C-alpha cells in the first residue's frame, strides 16, 4: 500500500484544477469569434469611406475577431482614401485588406488602403500601384503644382509605411514613377503580407498571426470562425446609385425642365410632381459628392432663363443665355477648372460629368428652346378682326349678355364684345337682357349707354330705362 505524500497530493490538485479550467473555457477557446467581411468594389468615393467606417464600427461592437475588406478599385478621390486609411489605422479591431478576385486591382488610391491594412493580402493575378496624382480631367498635374502635390502624397505614403512597418520606397515609386506591381512583386517588396487564392486560404494562413491595431498587436484566433458579411444598407445602395455626377446632373436638368413646364401650364400636376422628385434626388446625389456649388447655381440660373423664354417666347435671347449658362454649369458642376487637383487620383475623372451626358442634355435643352421659338412665330393664331366698319357701329343697338357693372359683355350683329357702361356713378348697372346703344369703339371694347326706350327685358332687343343713382 502506497502512501500519499504532500507532493503527490499537490500534483493531483493541479491536475484537477487544470481539467476544471478546460471544462470552463468553452467560449474563449472552443469557439472563435466571427470574421466579418465587406466588398469594396468600384471607385473610392465618400460613400465607400462611410461604408468602411460603419463596417469597422459594427465589427468592433460585435466583438468580431477580424474584418476583411475585399478590395477591387481603379482609384478615386484622395480625400475619401484618406478617410478610409484613417478608419483602418484607428481601428481597435484587426483589419485585413484582400485584393481579390484574380484580375482585381488596388490602383492609385486603393494602394494606400492596402498599405494601411494590418494584414495586406493579394490574390495571384492582381496588381497594386500607379498612384501618381492627376487633375480632375484625368491629365497630369500642371508643373507649377506638381511639386506641392507630390510632396504631400509622398508624405502620406511614408506615414502609412511608418504606421505599418512597410518599406516606403515601393510606395513612393508608385507615386513618383506611376509604378505598378504584380501580387508577387508586392509580396517581395513588402507591400503585401500574404498571397492567398481565396478568403478561406487567407484565413488559414493568417490564423495565429499578430496583427497591429490602434490598441496594439492582437493575435488572431480564427480557427473555424464563422464568416459574416456586412452588407450595404438600403440607404447606402440608394446613395451609390444617385451619388454619381452624370445621374445627378440628369436629374437636376430633367427635374428643372419638368417644373418649368408645370409653371408654364398650371394644373398639369404630373410634370410638377415629377420635377420636384427629380430635383430632390439630384440634390441628394450632389450632396454626397465633392461638387463645385457655383456649377449648381449656374444650372439653376440656366433654368430660370429658360423659364423667361417660356414667358416671352419668340425672341430667343433668354433661350440662348440659358444654353450658354447650362454648358458652363455642367463643366463646373463636378470637377473642372475650379476643383482642387489635390483631391484626385486615377479613377477620379469618372466623378465628373461625362461629355456625352452634357451633349445629350444640351441637345434636349436646345430642342426645347427651338420648339418654343417656332411655336411663338408660327403657332400664334391671327387676332380676330370684325368684318364691320367700326365707325358704322356707333349708334347701333346691342343686347346685354353679361351684366354691365360697369363692364360686361354685349351681343351685337352676331358678335360678342367686351363692353363698358358710360356712367358717372360706378354703382350703376344694366342687367342681362336689356338693350344698350353703342356710343364709341375703343379698340376691342364698346362704350355703351342705355337705349332710349322703355321696352321690357323679355322683348328682343328691349332697353332698360336710364339707370338711376
URZI-V460538 format. One record per pair of residues at least 12 apart in sequence whose C-alpha atoms are under 6 Angstrom apart, sorted by the first residue. I is the first residue (numbers start at 0). GAP is how many residues later the second one is. If there is no record, write none. Layout:
# URZI-V460538
I,GAP  I,GAP
This chain:
# URZI-V460538
31,190  31,193  32,31  32,32  32,192  33,30  33,31  33,191  33,192  33,193  34,29  34,30  34,31  34,32  34,192  35,31  35,191  35,192  35,193  36,30  36,31  36,32  36,192  36,193  37,31  37,191  37,192  38,30  38,31  39,30  39,31  40,30  40,31  40,32  41,31  42,30  42,32  42,33  43,31  43,32  44,32  44,35  45,34  48,31  48,35  52,34  65,28  65,29  66,28  67,27  67,28  67,29  68,28  68,29  69,28  69,29  70,27  70,28  71,32  71,33  71,34  72,32  72,33  73,33  73,273  74,32  74,33  74,34  74,35  74,271  74,272  75,33  75,269  75,271  75,272  76,266  76,267  76,268  76,271  77,265  77,266  78,264  80,28  84,28  84,31  89,124  90,123  91,121  91,122  91,123  93,119  94,22  94,23  95,21  95,22  95,23  95,24  96,17  96,20  96,23  97,23  97,24  98,23  99,23  101,21  101,22  101,23  101,24  102,22  102,23  103,22  104,21  104,22  104,23  105,22  106,21  106,22  106,23  107,21  107,22  107,23  107,238  110,17  110,18  115,44  117,93  117,94  119,72  119,73  120,71  120,72  120,73  120,74  121,61  121,73  122,72  122,73  122,74  123,59  125,57  126,54  126,55  126,56  127,52  127,53  128,45  128,50  128,51  129,44  129,48  129,49  129,50  130,43  130,44  130,47  131,43  131,46  132,212  133,210  133,211  134,206  134,209  135,199  135,213  136,212  137,211  153,18  206,13  206,14  206,15  207,12  207,13  241,43  242,42  242,45  244,106  244,107  244,108  245,107  247,34  247,37  250,27  250,31  251,27  251,30  254,20  254,23  254,24  257,13  257,17  258,13  258,16  259,47  290,42  290,43  291,41  291,42  294,34  294,37  294,38  295,37  297,31  298,27  298,30  301,20  301,23  301,24  304,13  304,17  305,13  305,16  312,59  312,60  312,63  313,59  313,62  318,50  333,18  334,17  393,44  393,45  393,46  394,42  394,43  394,44  395,41  395,42  396,39  396,40  397,13  397,14  397,37  397,38  398,12  398,36  398,62  399,32  399,33  399,34  400,31  401,30  402,27  402,28  402,29  403,25  403,26  404,24  405,14  405,15  405,23  406,12  406,13  417,27  418,26  418,27  418,28  419,27  420,27  420,28  421,26  421,27  432,24  433,23  433,28  433,29  433,30  434,16  434,26  434,27  434,28  435,13  435,14  435,15  436,12  436,14  449,16  450,12
